[in-house]
Amino acid sequence: VPLRRSLRAAGLPPHTLSPLYMLPLLMLLTACRAAATRTLIGGRSARVLASRFAHAPVASAAAASSSAAAATAAAAPPSLVAESRVRVASLLEGGEARLGETVVVKGWVRTVRTQKSFSFVEVNDGSSLKGVQVVAEDGLDSYDVVDALSTGAAVAVRGEVVASPAKEQSIELRASLVELVGSCPADSYPLQKKRHSLEFLRSIAHLRPRTNTIGAAMRVRSALSFATHEFFRSRGFVHVHTPLLTASDCEGAGEMFRVTTLPAAGEAAQPAAAAAGCGDDVAALDRAVKSAGEAVRALKEAAVVDKEAVDGAVQELLARKAKLQAATEKQVAGKPAGDPLADDFFGRAAYLTVSGQLCAETYASALGDVYTFGPTFRAEDSNTARHLAEFWMIEPEMAFTDLAANMDNAEAYVKHVVQYALRSCADDFAMFAQFYDKGLKARLQALVETPFARVSYTE
C-alpha cells in the first residue's frame, strides 16, 4: 500500500502497477529480505515489505519486532536536517513583517539561559553579526534536547516568529521543535561569551571564524569581493585568471617564493632521480648504459635463460639510453647537462607570482579592458602590518585610454566597493567602531563623499 501510494503520488501511469512492471521490484524486495536489509521504506522495514510482496509468511516474533520498530519510527519527530532553512540575517532583516511565520533556523549555539519554565537560546548561523533568540518552553517534546545544549553545539529549530519584549530585538522564535545536529563539550570548548584576544584566536584557527571579529571581517571581505566583480562587469571589463606559478618576477615587484620539486639539502632525492645512473651527467649516464648492456648480454649467454629477467634488463637498458639521449640534447642546446635545475619540475627556476600584470597586459591587447583578482605572494622578510606574505590583488588593464581615465576608473572603483560594504555590512562596521576603531566608519564615509585630489608629477 505505501508503495502504490508513492507511485500514484509521483504521477506514474496505472500500468506501472501491473504485475509485469512490478516483477523487477518484487525480485529486489525478495533479495532485501534474504539479506535481512533494514532499510526503511515508507516507515516500514524492507524485510516486512519483501515478505508481504513475496507472499512469504513472517514469524510472529519477527512481525512483532518489526511492528514495534515501525511504531517507534512513526512516533519519532521528523528530522529538520533535510528541511530548507531561513538564514538569520534574512529573518532579522524582515523584522516584524515576518510575524506569524513558521520557519526553520539552523546554526550554532552562542548562549543558553535556563529559567524555571523555559530557556533562551541564542542561535547564530554566520550570516549576520547578531543571532536570533529562541524561546523554548519546558512543555516541548524536545525540551530534553534544550536542557543538554551548550555553547558551540549545532542545532536546527522550527518555530513561530513572534514579537519580542526585549529592547535589543524586535522578534524572536518560539520553538516548536529543537533538534541537536552536533553536540559540543561544554568543558573543553574554548570560545565563550567574552572578548578573546587576537593572539589567542591564532592558536585555535579552526574555531576563530565563529567569533564576531573574524566573522565580521570575512563578511566585509565577501562584500568587497562581490562589489569588485560587480563594478568591473558593469563597465565591460573581462575577468582573466593569471598563473600563480611563473618564471617572471614582473618588473622586480618584490622578493619571490621559490617553488621546486628538488629535495632540500640533506633530504633524500626523489626515487626517479636517485636511481643508479639517473643523473644528467653525460659521462655517468654513458657508463650506466654500458653497464646495463653488459647485464643484458650476461643474462642472454647464461646456461639457463630467464626470459623475465632478460626482459627486465632490456627495459632498464632502454630507459638509461633515453636519459642519455635527453642529457646529450640538453648539452647540444647549450644548457649544461649538470644544471642543478634540470631535474626540477619545469627545468628552470619557478616562483609564486608577485603580480598578474604582465599577463593582464597581453589580454588587454586582445580583449580591451580586463582585470585580474587573485592571490599574490611576496617574500619580503618583514613583520609590519604593511607587509603580507599572501594577499589578493586587483589589477585592471585598459586599452585605448589615458592617465586621466585611469585615475577616474580607480576613484570610481574604490568608492563603489566601500559604499557597497558600508551599506551591506552596517552591523559589522558598528562592531569595528565599538571595539577597534571609533573613527573608521566616518573616514570611509568621507572617502565615498569627497572627490579624490589629483596631483601632477610637476607638483
VMD Tcl script that draws the C-alpha trace (Angstrom):
set ca {
  {0.00 0.00 0.00}
  {2.74 2.58 0.80}
  {4.44 1.65 -2.46}
  {1.29 2.09 -4.54}
  {0.55 5.43 -2.86}
  {4.08 6.62 -3.61}
  {3.80 5.63 -7.28}
  {0.47 7.40 -7.64}
  {1.85 10.49 -5.87}
  {4.69 10.50 -8.37}
  {2.17 10.69 -11.23}
  {3.06 7.31 -12.77}
  {0.53 5.74 -15.18}
  {-1.77 2.93 -13.92}
  {0.02 0.20 -15.88}
  {3.14 0.84 -13.79}
  {1.40 -1.15 -11.03}
  {0.80 -4.19 -13.26}
  {2.49 -7.49 -12.31}
  {4.82 -7.32 -15.35}
  {6.23 -3.94 -14.31}
  {6.30 -4.95 -10.66}
  {8.35 -8.11 -11.24}
  {11.83 -6.50 -11.02}
  {10.77 -4.67 -7.87}
  {9.45 -7.87 -6.31}
  {12.75 -9.60 -7.06}
  {14.65 -6.71 -5.45}
  {12.49 -6.78 -2.33}
  {12.90 -10.55 -2.06}
  {16.68 -10.12 -2.21}
  {16.42 -7.49 0.51}
  {14.53 -9.97 2.66}
  {17.15 -12.66 2.12}
  {19.90 -10.23 3.15}
  {17.83 -9.05 6.11}
  {18.17 -5.46 4.91}
  {16.74 -3.00 7.42}
  {16.30 -0.06 5.09}
  {13.10 1.82 5.87}
  {10.59 2.23 3.03}
  {7.57 4.33 3.83}
  {8.11 3.87 7.55}
  {8.19 0.06 7.35}
  {11.07 -2.37 7.19}
  {12.21 -3.74 3.83}
  {12.16 -7.22 5.37}
  {8.44 -6.99 6.13}
  {7.58 -5.49 2.74}
  {9.61 -8.14 0.93}
  {7.83 -10.87 2.86}
  {4.40 -9.47 2.01}
  {5.13 -8.92 -1.69}
  {6.68 -12.40 -1.99}
  {3.75 -13.89 -0.09}
  {6.14 -15.44 2.41}
  {4.92 -15.91 5.98}
  {6.54 -13.80 8.67}
  {7.23 -15.31 12.06}
  {5.11 -13.76 14.81}
  {8.18 -12.71 16.79}
  {9.72 -11.02 13.78}
  {6.41 -9.36 12.92}
  {6.05 -8.06 16.47}
  {9.59 -6.74 16.41}
  {9.09 -5.03 13.03}
  {5.77 -3.57 14.15}
  {7.43 -2.13 17.24}
  {10.21 -0.64 15.13}
  {7.68 0.87 12.74}
  {5.70 2.30 15.64}
  {8.86 3.80 17.10}
  {9.76 5.34 13.75}
  {6.25 6.75 13.39}
  {6.34 8.22 16.90}
  {9.75 9.89 16.41}
  {9.58 13.56 15.43}
  {10.52 14.32 11.81}
  {14.12 15.38 11.28}
  {14.77 19.03 10.42}
  {18.12 18.31 8.78}
  {16.60 17.89 5.31}
  {14.28 20.90 5.59}
  {15.31 24.17 3.98}
  {16.36 26.87 6.42}
  {15.89 30.59 6.73}
  {19.10 32.47 7.32}
  {19.26 34.52 10.49}
  {20.24 37.67 8.58}
  {17.13 37.38 6.38}
  {14.93 36.74 9.40}
  {16.23 39.75 11.34}
  {16.09 41.98 8.27}
  {12.42 41.09 7.76}
  {11.68 42.04 11.34}
  {8.02 42.45 12.29}
  {6.94 41.80 8.71}
  {7.65 38.11 9.37}
  {5.48 37.84 12.49}
  {3.38 34.67 12.48}
  {5.59 32.77 10.05}
  {6.77 29.27 10.90}
  {10.42 28.90 9.92}
  {13.37 26.58 10.39}
  {16.65 28.09 11.60}
  {19.93 26.16 11.72}
  {23.14 27.33 13.33}
  {25.41 27.18 16.35}
  {24.52 27.96 19.92}
  {26.09 31.14 21.26}
  {24.47 31.14 24.70}
  {21.90 29.18 26.70}
  {20.00 30.70 29.64}
  {17.71 28.34 31.51}
  {14.83 29.75 33.55}
  {12.29 27.97 35.70}
  {9.85 27.01 32.93}
  {11.64 27.97 29.73}
  {15.05 28.58 28.19}
  {16.58 31.29 26.00}
  {18.92 30.01 23.28}
  {20.84 32.39 21.02}
  {21.47 30.77 17.62}
  {23.83 32.26 15.05}
  {24.43 30.83 11.57}
  {27.21 33.18 10.47}
  {25.04 35.18 8.08}
  {24.96 38.18 10.43}
  {26.70 39.58 13.48}
  {23.62 39.11 15.63}
  {21.93 35.83 16.38}
  {18.23 35.10 16.80}
  {16.81 34.44 20.25}
  {14.94 31.15 20.52}
  {12.44 30.73 23.37}
  {11.89 27.08 24.28}
  {9.18 26.29 26.83}
  {9.54 23.29 29.10}
  {6.38 21.73 27.63}
  {8.17 20.95 24.38}
  {8.53 17.28 23.49}
  {12.15 18.05 22.61}
  {12.89 20.07 25.75}
  {15.35 17.42 26.92}
  {17.47 18.45 23.91}
  {17.34 22.08 25.05}
  {18.40 21.04 28.53}
  {21.52 19.41 27.12}
  {22.58 22.30 24.87}
  {25.86 24.11 25.40}
  {27.81 26.85 23.64}
  {29.11 25.66 20.27}
  {26.51 22.94 19.66}
  {24.90 22.79 16.21}
  {21.10 22.86 16.26}
  {18.08 23.02 13.99}
  {14.99 24.80 15.34}
  {11.46 25.06 13.98}
  {9.28 27.73 15.47}
  {6.93 30.67 15.04}
  {8.23 34.20 14.62}
  {6.75 36.30 17.45}
  {7.24 39.82 18.78}
  {9.99 40.14 21.37}
  {9.55 42.20 24.55}
  {13.34 42.75 24.73}
  {14.76 46.12 23.66}
  {17.64 44.68 21.66}
  {15.43 42.84 19.16}
  {12.01 43.21 17.57}
  {11.34 39.50 17.01}
  {12.25 36.12 18.44}
  {11.50 32.49 17.64}
  {9.06 30.49 19.77}
  {10.32 26.93 19.30}
  {8.03 24.02 18.49}
  {10.85 21.55 17.79}
  {14.55 21.63 18.67}
  {16.93 19.10 17.14}
  {20.57 18.57 18.09}
  {22.64 18.31 14.92}
  {26.04 18.15 16.59}
  {26.95 18.22 20.28}
  {29.81 20.24 21.75}
  {31.59 19.52 25.04}
  {30.98 22.49 27.34}
  {34.03 21.76 29.49}
  {36.55 21.98 26.63}
  {35.01 24.38 24.08}
  {37.38 27.40 24.16}
  {35.03 30.13 22.89}
  {32.83 31.76 25.49}
  {30.67 34.88 25.52}
  {33.53 37.25 26.16}
  {36.15 39.07 24.15}
  {39.16 36.96 23.18}
  {42.50 38.42 22.12}
  {43.63 38.01 18.51}
  {46.73 36.22 19.79}
  {44.54 33.60 21.46}
  {42.40 33.21 18.35}
  {45.51 32.44 16.28}
  {46.02 29.37 18.46}
  {42.55 28.00 17.58}
  {42.42 28.71 13.85}
  {39.74 26.05 13.28}
  {37.26 27.84 15.59}
  {38.08 31.52 15.22}
  {35.69 32.02 12.24}
  {32.87 31.66 14.80}
  {33.96 34.81 16.64}
  {32.42 38.22 15.98}
  {35.72 39.74 14.82}
  {36.70 37.12 12.24}
  {33.11 36.59 11.13}
  {32.64 40.33 10.56}
  {35.94 40.63 8.70}
  {35.01 37.78 6.38}
  {31.54 39.20 5.65}
  {33.09 42.59 4.79}
  {35.71 40.87 2.64}
  {32.99 38.91 0.84}
  {31.05 42.14 0.22}
  {34.16 43.83 -1.19}
  {34.83 40.86 -3.49}
  {31.27 40.87 -4.80}
  {31.33 44.63 -5.34}
  {34.66 44.33 -7.20}
  {33.22 41.95 -9.79}
  {30.00 43.97 -9.95}
  {31.90 47.21 -10.68}
  {34.15 45.89 -13.43}
  {31.41 43.84 -15.05}
  {29.15 46.91 -15.19}
  {31.91 48.71 -17.12}
  {32.54 45.98 -19.65}
  {35.76 44.56 -18.20}
  {36.66 40.90 -18.75}
  {37.88 38.95 -15.71}
  {41.01 36.95 -16.54}
  {42.84 34.39 -14.42}
  {46.61 34.69 -14.48}
  {49.07 31.94 -13.44}
  {50.10 31.52 -9.83}
  {53.28 29.69 -10.85}
  {55.60 31.76 -13.02}
  {59.20 32.25 -14.06}
  {58.72 36.02 -14.27}
  {59.45 38.47 -11.46}
  {57.10 41.06 -13.05}
  {59.45 44.04 -13.26}
  {61.07 43.26 -9.92}
  {57.85 43.84 -7.98}
  {59.11 42.07 -4.87}
  {61.02 39.17 -3.38}
  {59.61 35.88 -4.62}
  {58.85 32.50 -3.08}
  {60.67 29.72 -4.93}
  {58.68 26.65 -6.00}
  {60.63 23.44 -6.57}
  {60.29 19.68 -6.56}
  {64.01 19.21 -5.86}
  {64.95 17.92 -2.40}
  {66.30 20.37 0.16}
  {69.86 19.98 1.36}
  {70.13 16.83 3.45}
  {66.86 15.33 2.18}
  {66.63 12.16 0.15}
  {66.25 12.63 -3.59}
  {63.08 11.67 -5.46}
  {63.10 7.93 -6.33}
  {63.35 8.65 -10.07}
  {66.35 10.93 -9.56}
  {68.04 8.68 -7.02}
  {68.08 5.61 -9.24}
  {71.50 4.38 -10.41}
  {72.79 6.27 -13.43}
  {69.87 8.75 -13.47}
  {71.90 11.93 -13.11}
  {72.19 14.34 -16.01}
  {75.97 13.96 -16.25}
  {76.55 12.54 -19.74}
  {79.65 10.57 -18.81}
  {77.91 8.92 -15.85}
  {74.89 8.08 -18.00}
  {77.14 6.64 -20.70}
  {78.76 4.35 -18.12}
  {75.31 3.34 -16.84}
  {74.21 2.41 -20.37}
  {77.31 0.27 -20.90}
  {76.74 -1.45 -17.55}
  {73.11 -2.20 -18.40}
  {74.17 -3.56 -21.82}
  {76.66 -5.93 -20.20}
  {73.95 -7.14 -17.79}
  {71.65 -7.96 -20.75}
  {74.44 -9.81 -22.56}
  {75.28 -11.87 -19.47}
  {71.65 -12.91 -18.96}
  {71.30 -13.97 -22.60}
  {74.51 -16.04 -22.51}
  {73.59 -17.86 -19.30}
  {73.19 -21.65 -19.42}
  {69.54 -21.29 -18.48}
  {67.94 -18.18 -19.95}
  {65.39 -16.47 -17.66}
  {63.13 -14.66 -20.14}
  {61.51 -12.40 -17.49}
  {64.93 -11.34 -16.18}
  {66.14 -10.61 -19.71}
  {63.04 -8.53 -20.49}
  {63.50 -6.53 -17.28}
  {67.18 -5.88 -18.04}
  {66.31 -4.76 -21.58}
  {63.75 -2.28 -20.29}
  {66.33 -0.87 -17.87}
  {68.82 -0.52 -20.74}
  {66.28 1.33 -22.89}
  {65.40 3.69 -20.02}
  {69.08 4.56 -19.46}
  {69.58 5.14 -23.17}
  {66.63 7.55 -23.21}
  {68.10 9.54 -20.33}
  {71.48 9.64 -22.02}
  {69.88 10.97 -25.20}
  {67.96 13.67 -23.29}
  {71.09 14.77 -21.45}
  {73.04 14.89 -24.68}
  {70.37 17.03 -26.36}
  {70.45 19.49 -23.47}
  {74.18 19.74 -23.75}
  {73.99 20.34 -27.50}
  {71.33 23.04 -26.97}
  {73.79 24.98 -24.84}
  {72.29 24.05 -21.45}
  {74.85 22.39 -19.23}
  {73.98 18.80 -18.53}
  {74.98 19.36 -14.92}
  {72.46 22.22 -14.50}
  {71.08 21.87 -10.92}
  {67.58 22.85 -12.16}
  {67.50 20.33 -15.00}
  {65.75 17.77 -12.80}
  {63.29 20.33 -11.42}
  {59.64 20.15 -12.47}
  {59.84 22.95 -15.07}
  {63.54 22.50 -15.83}
  {64.15 26.08 -14.69}
  {63.52 28.31 -11.68}
  {59.81 28.87 -10.88}
  {58.12 31.09 -8.31}
  {54.81 32.08 -6.78}
  {53.54 35.13 -8.63}
  {54.00 38.64 -7.26}
  {51.62 40.13 -9.84}
  {49.39 39.18 -12.75}
  {50.15 42.46 -14.51}
  {52.23 41.15 -17.41}
  {49.65 38.51 -18.35}
  {46.83 41.05 -17.96}
  {48.60 43.43 -20.37}
  {48.67 40.77 -23.09}
  {44.96 40.07 -22.59}
  {44.13 43.78 -22.66}
  {45.84 43.95 -26.04}
  {43.28 41.43 -27.28}
  {40.13 41.87 -25.16}
  {40.24 45.59 -24.41}
  {39.57 46.22 -20.72}
  {40.45 43.35 -18.36}
  {41.17 42.84 -14.69}
  {42.75 40.17 -12.51}
  {41.67 39.40 -8.96}
  {43.59 36.68 -7.22}
  {46.27 35.73 -4.70}
  {49.78 37.15 -4.95}
  {52.82 36.40 -2.81}
  {55.72 38.49 -1.52}
  {58.72 37.05 0.32}
  {59.97 40.24 2.00}
  {61.19 39.34 5.46}
  {59.15 41.99 7.27}
  {56.72 41.65 10.14}
  {55.00 45.04 9.82}
  {51.26 45.45 9.20}
  {52.06 46.76 5.70}
  {53.78 43.60 4.50}
  {51.89 40.39 3.83}
  {53.27 37.11 2.58}
  {49.98 36.42 0.77}
  {47.22 38.78 -0.31}
  {44.62 39.19 -3.03}
  {45.30 41.96 -5.55}
  {43.08 43.68 -8.11}
  {44.88 44.73 -11.29}
  {42.90 46.40 -14.09}
  {44.49 46.90 -17.50}
  {42.75 49.13 -20.07}
  {43.37 49.57 -23.78}
  {42.89 52.85 -25.67}
  {42.87 55.04 -22.57}
  {44.94 57.74 -20.90}
  {46.13 58.63 -17.41}
  {43.09 60.77 -16.58}
  {40.65 57.97 -17.47}
  {42.79 55.55 -15.49}
  {42.52 57.77 -12.38}
  {38.78 58.20 -12.89}
  {38.35 54.44 -13.01}
  {40.42 53.90 -9.85}
  {38.45 56.53 -7.90}
  {35.09 55.17 -9.04}
  {36.13 51.63 -8.13}
  {37.28 52.47 -4.60}
  {34.13 54.49 -3.88}
  {31.86 51.79 -5.26}
  {33.23 48.92 -3.19}
  {33.47 50.95 0.03}
  {29.94 52.26 -0.32}
  {28.64 48.75 -1.01}
  {30.38 47.35 2.07}
  {29.12 50.16 4.32}
  {25.57 49.59 3.13}
  {25.52 45.78 3.30}
  {27.65 45.27 6.43}
  {26.36 48.03 8.74}
  {26.30 45.86 11.87}
  {29.83 44.63 11.24}
  {31.19 48.19 10.89}
  {29.36 49.16 14.06}
  {31.21 46.36 15.85}
  {34.54 47.54 14.41}
  {33.80 51.06 15.65}
  {32.92 49.80 19.12}
  {35.94 47.56 19.69}
  {38.67 48.54 17.22}
  {38.43 51.95 15.54}
  {35.81 54.51 16.53}
  {36.51 56.76 13.54}
  {36.57 54.04 10.88}
  {33.03 54.47 9.56}
  {33.31 58.27 9.42}
  {36.58 58.08 7.46}
  {35.15 55.62 4.98}
  {32.00 57.71 4.53}
  {34.16 60.77 3.84}
  {36.13 58.76 1.28}
  {32.91 57.97 -0.57}
  {31.58 61.53 -0.48}
  {34.79 63.51 -1.16}
  {36.39 63.87 -4.63}
  {39.89 62.47 -4.86}
  {42.66 65.08 -5.20}
  {44.80 64.94 -8.36}
  {48.47 65.93 -8.14}
  {50.65 66.22 -11.24}
  {54.22 64.94 -11.40}
  {55.45 68.54 -11.58}
  {53.54 69.45 -8.43}
}
mol new
graphics top color blue
foreach p $ca { graphics top sphere $p radius 0.5 }
foreach p [lrange $ca 0 end-1] q [lrange $ca 1 end] { graphics top cylinder $p $q radius 0.2 }
display resetview
